[in-house]
Structure formats: structure tokens, C-alpha cells
Amino acid sequence: MDTTQGSRRLPPAPLVLAAALATSLLLNARALPSTAVATPVAAPSQLTAIVLTAKSELDDPDFGGSIVLVLNNLGPAPAGLIINRPTSLTVAELFPALKRLAAVHDHVYFGGPVELDTVWFLFRAPKAPEHAVRACDGVYLSASRELLLQLLERDKPMDGLRIYIGHAGWGPGQLESEIAHGDWSLDHARAETIFSGKSDHPWPPGASSGDHGT
């Protein structure tokens, strides 16, 4: 898993790390860049996404026990989001100024160890909106502040929406090597896997599952 080129990986840490990260996100203007959005590097008909499930033997504090949605259209090498690692940070805590979210208890997810001061989100939509990249049928990925705030203004703000901090990335040829080594099993990317899958591997590692939720 690539953690170079300006990214950083945090070592295993207690829940105080999640609290510090929450504070950083709330104060850091990069947390929701107003214009940042992944730009496809291939035509829509060529875009592919897969789901990787870590083998039980993978001993890694960030990726052990993880399920990762990987896309080939975010840059020169594969990138994606870990989709089953909830943090203790709630969406309401991430957006304290949005008082209407006070009753929302959904948790923000750990997307990966790269650029932990950025926010990404996956959401269901019948057609592609602006500032979003297709992940799989009916599901799109974005980092657009405006689009996320629009979704959070809905009557059911978290319906078909998951929010992540950070993302996962690999260097050229690295993921292929890991797959050949047997670190991952592969499957097709499906909306049900993203929004209905189990989230029983909280982040940071060692955190109590009782501190995390949907």
C-alpha cells in the first residue's frame, strides 16, 4: 500500500488519535476542498472498479481485515477507499455548524492512510452528477464540498451516502504484486457491498466496536 508522494500513514493508535483527527478536519480548510474532485483518466466505457478483501494473513494495521473499493480512473495507479472501517467520529461531529444533523448518528469511515486531512464520499444516484466519478452501477465518488453539502440538505441526509476520511493508494505495479502474492481476494464492485456490508473492523485498530456505528 503506497504511502509516499506527500501522503502519510499513521501507526496504530488509541481513540485519542480519532479525536485529534476530528479536530484537525474541523479546523483544516483542506478537509472539504471546494473544487477538489477526482478526474477520470479513461472514457466511461473503460472504467472498472473491483472490491478487494484482505486475506486473514495480511498483517497490516490499516488494511488487515479491510474491504477496499479500488478504481482505475483516479490517476496513473490504482486508488480507492476502504469501505468497512468506521471511526468513532460521527457525521454530526464532522459538521457541527449543520444543526439539522444533530440527530444523525452515522459514523465517518476511515478511507485509507493517504491524505487523512481530506474527505471523500460515495453516494447512490440514478445518473452521474457534476463533480463526481462513477464507481460502479448507480454509485459515484466525489470530494466536492458543494455536492456533499447538497446531499446533507436532503430530508434523509445519509440515505445512500457514506463519508470517508483519507483514501488508499498503491504505486505502479504494487497492487498487482500484492494480488499475485495472495494478500487479497477479488470481486466485482456492487452497491450492496458498499452500503450493506458489515462494518465490524473499527479504526483505529484496537478501538472498541461499541464506539462505532453505521
C-alpha positions as CSV (number, residue, x, y, z in Angstrom):
1,M,0.0,0.0,0.0
2,D,1.6,3.2,-1.1
3,T,2.1,5.9,1.5
4,T,4.6,8.1,-0.4
5,Q,4.3,11.1,-2.7
6,G,3.0,13.5,0.0
7,S,0.8,11.0,1.8
8,R,1.3,9.7,5.3
9,R,0.4,6.6,7.2
10,L,-0.4,6.8,10.9
11,P,0.8,4.0,13.2
12,P,-1.7,2.0,15.3
13,A,-3.1,4.4,17.9
14,P,-5.8,4.7,20.6
15,L,-9.1,6.5,20.2
16,V,-7.4,9.8,21.2
17,L,-6.0,9.8,17.6
18,A,-9.5,9.8,16.2
19,A,-10.4,12.7,18.4
20,A,-7.3,14.7,17.3
21,L,-8.1,13.8,13.7
22,A,-11.6,15.1,14.1
23,T,-10.3,18.4,15.4
24,S,-7.9,18.7,12.5
25,L,-10.6,18.0,10.0
26,L,-12.9,20.6,11.5
27,L,-10.2,23.3,11.5
28,N,-8.4,22.5,8.3
29,A,-9.7,24.1,5.2
30,R,-8.5,21.1,3.1
31,A,-11.0,18.8,4.8
32,L,-13.6,19.6,2.2
33,P,-11.9,21.3,-0.8
34,S,-14.4,23.5,-2.7
35,T,-13.2,22.3,-6.1
36,A,-11.3,19.1,-5.5
37,V,-12.8,16.1,-7.4
38,A,-11.3,13.1,-8.9
39,T,-10.8,13.4,-12.7
40,P,-11.3,10.3,-14.8
41,V,-8.3,9.3,-17.0
42,A,-10.3,6.9,-19.2
43,A,-13.5,7.0,-21.1
44,P,-16.6,6.0,-19.1
45,S,-16.9,2.7,-21.1
46,Q,-13.4,1.7,-20.0
47,L,-13.8,2.5,-16.3
48,T,-13.5,-0.5,-14.0
49,A,-13.8,-1.0,-10.2
50,I,-13.2,-4.0,-8.1
51,V,-13.6,-4.9,-4.5
52,L,-10.6,-6.3,-2.6
53,T,-11.0,-8.3,0.6
54,A,-7.8,-8.7,2.7
55,K,-6.8,-12.2,3.4
56,S,-6.7,-13.1,7.1
57,E,-3.0,-13.5,6.9
58,L,-2.5,-9.8,5.9
59,D,-0.8,-8.2,9.0
60,D,-1.3,-4.5,8.5
61,P,-2.8,-2.0,11.0
62,D,-4.7,-0.2,8.2
63,F,-5.5,-2.9,5.7
64,G,-5.8,-6.0,7.8
65,G,-9.5,-7.1,7.8
66,S,-10.3,-4.4,5.3
67,I,-12.6,-4.4,2.2
68,V,-11.4,-1.9,-0.4
69,L,-13.2,-0.4,-3.4
70,V,-10.5,0.1,-6.0
71,L,-10.8,2.3,-9.1
72,N,-8.5,2.6,-12.0
73,N,-9.8,6.0,-13.1
74,L,-8.4,8.3,-10.4
75,G,-4.9,8.6,-11.5
76,P,-1.9,6.8,-13.0
77,A,-2.1,4.0,-10.4
78,P,-5.0,2.2,-8.6
79,A,-6.6,4.1,-5.8
80,G,-9.8,3.7,-3.7
81,L,-11.5,3.6,-0.4
82,I,-11.5,1.2,2.5
83,I,-15.3,0.7,3.0
84,N,-15.7,-1.3,6.2
85,R,-13.7,0.7,8.8
86,P,-15.9,3.1,10.8
87,T,-14.3,5.7,13.1
88,S,-15.7,7.0,16.3
89,L,-16.3,10.4,14.6
90,T,-20.0,11.0,13.7
91,V,-21.1,12.9,10.7
92,A,-22.8,15.4,13.1
93,E,-19.4,16.0,14.8
94,L,-17.7,16.5,11.4
95,F,-20.2,19.2,10.5
96,P,-21.1,21.0,13.8
97,A,-22.4,24.0,12.0
98,L,-25.1,22.0,10.3
99,K,-27.5,21.8,13.3
100,R,-30.0,19.7,11.4
101,L,-27.5,16.9,11.5
102,A,-27.5,16.8,15.3
103,A,-29.7,13.7,15.3
104,V,-27.7,11.9,12.7
105,H,-25.7,9.1,14.4
106,D,-24.0,7.7,11.2
107,H,-20.2,7.5,11.5
108,V,-17.5,8.8,9.3
109,Y,-15.4,6.0,7.8
110,F,-11.6,5.6,7.5
111,G,-11.0,5.5,3.8
112,G,-7.3,4.8,3.9
113,P,-3.9,6.2,5.2
114,V,-3.3,8.6,2.3
115,E,-4.2,12.3,2.8
116,L,-6.1,11.8,6.1
117,D,-7.0,15.5,6.0
118,T,-9.3,15.1,3.0
119,V,-12.9,14.0,2.9
120,W,-14.4,11.7,0.2
121,F,-17.8,10.3,-0.2
122,L,-19.7,7.5,-2.0
123,F,-23.4,8.0,-2.9
124,R,-26.2,6.5,-4.9
125,A,-27.6,8.4,-7.8
126,P,-29.7,7.5,-10.9
127,K,-27.3,9.4,-13.2
128,A,-23.9,11.0,-13.0
129,P,-23.9,14.4,-11.3
130,E,-21.3,17.1,-11.8
131,H,-18.0,16.8,-9.9
132,A,-18.3,13.0,-9.4
133,V,-16.8,9.9,-10.9
134,R,-18.7,6.6,-11.4
135,A,-17.6,3.9,-9.0
136,C,-20.0,1.2,-10.1
137,D,-23.6,0.9,-11.3
138,G,-25.6,3.6,-9.5
139,V,-22.7,4.7,-7.2
140,Y,-20.5,7.7,-7.6
141,L,-17.4,9.0,-5.8
142,S,-16.6,12.7,-5.2
143,A,-14.7,15.1,-3.0
144,S,-16.8,18.1,-3.9
145,R,-17.8,20.3,-0.9
146,E,-20.8,21.7,-2.7
147,L,-22.1,18.4,-3.8
148,L,-21.7,16.9,-0.3
149,L,-23.5,19.8,1.4
150,Q,-26.3,19.4,-1.2
151,L,-26.7,15.7,-0.2
152,L,-26.7,16.6,3.5
153,E,-29.5,19.0,3.0
154,R,-31.9,16.2,2.0
155,D,-34.7,15.1,4.3
156,K,-32.8,11.8,4.8
157,P,-29.2,13.1,4.5
158,M,-27.4,9.8,4.9
159,D,-29.7,7.8,2.6
160,G,-27.3,6.1,0.1
161,L,-24.3,8.2,1.4
162,R,-21.1,7.2,3.1
163,I,-18.4,9.7,4.1
164,Y,-14.7,8.8,4.4
165,I,-11.5,10.5,5.6
166,G,-8.4,9.7,3.6
167,H,-8.1,7.1,0.8
168,A,-6.0,4.2,-0.2
169,G,-3.3,4.1,-2.9
170,W,-0.7,2.0,-4.5
171,G,2.4,2.6,-6.5
172,P,2.7,1.4,-10.1
173,G,2.6,-2.4,-10.1
174,Q,2.3,-2.6,-6.3
175,L,-1.3,-3.8,-6.2
176,E,-0.7,-6.4,-8.9
177,S,2.2,-7.8,-6.9
178,E,0.1,-8.0,-3.7
179,I,-2.7,-9.8,-5.5
180,A,-0.2,-12.2,-7.0
181,H,1.2,-12.8,-3.5
182,G,-2.2,-13.7,-2.3
183,D,-2.8,-10.8,0.0
184,W,-6.3,-10.0,-1.5
185,S,-9.3,-11.8,-2.9
186,L,-11.2,-10.0,-5.7
187,D,-14.8,-9.5,-6.5
188,H,-17.0,-7.2,-8.7
189,A,-17.9,-3.8,-7.2
190,R,-21.6,-3.6,-6.2
191,A,-23.6,-1.0,-4.4
192,E,-24.8,-3.6,-1.9
193,T,-21.2,-4.3,-0.9
194,I,-20.6,-0.6,-0.2
195,F,-23.8,0.3,1.6
196,S,-25.0,-3.0,3.1
197,G,-21.7,-4.8,4.0
198,K,-20.5,-5.5,7.5
199,S,-18.5,-2.7,9.3
200,D,-17.0,-4.8,12.1
201,H,-13.4,-3.5,11.8
202,P,-13.3,-0.1,13.5
203,W,-10.4,2.3,13.1
204,P,-8.0,3.0,14.7
205,P,-7.1,-0.7,15.3
206,G,-7.9,-1.8,18.8
207,A,-10.8,0.5,19.2
208,S,-14.0,-1.0,20.8
209,S,-16.6,-1.9,18.2
210,G,-19.1,-0.4,20.7
211,D,-17.7,3.1,20.0
212,H,-18.7,2.9,16.3
213,G,-21.9,2.6,14.4
214,T,-23.4,2.7,10.9
